[in-house]
Amino acid sequence: MDVSTAKILVSTLLVFAILFFSLFSFRMIVSEIGRDLKRVRGQRAAAGRRPPEA
């Protein structure tokens, strides 16, 4: 294997590693936002069922 082929393979590997990490991070962020929204929605629903405080 010559040097240029090795450089191309290493560069390709790095690009795929960065892409995988970025997609994984994006998925985690979206799931965290979904959990937060679900929790807030539950809190609002529970607040609507409580009698108003005087």
Secondary structure, 3 states (H helix, E strand, C coil): CCHHHHHHHHHHHHHHHHHHHHHHHHHHHHHHHHHHHHHHHHHHHHHHHCCCCC
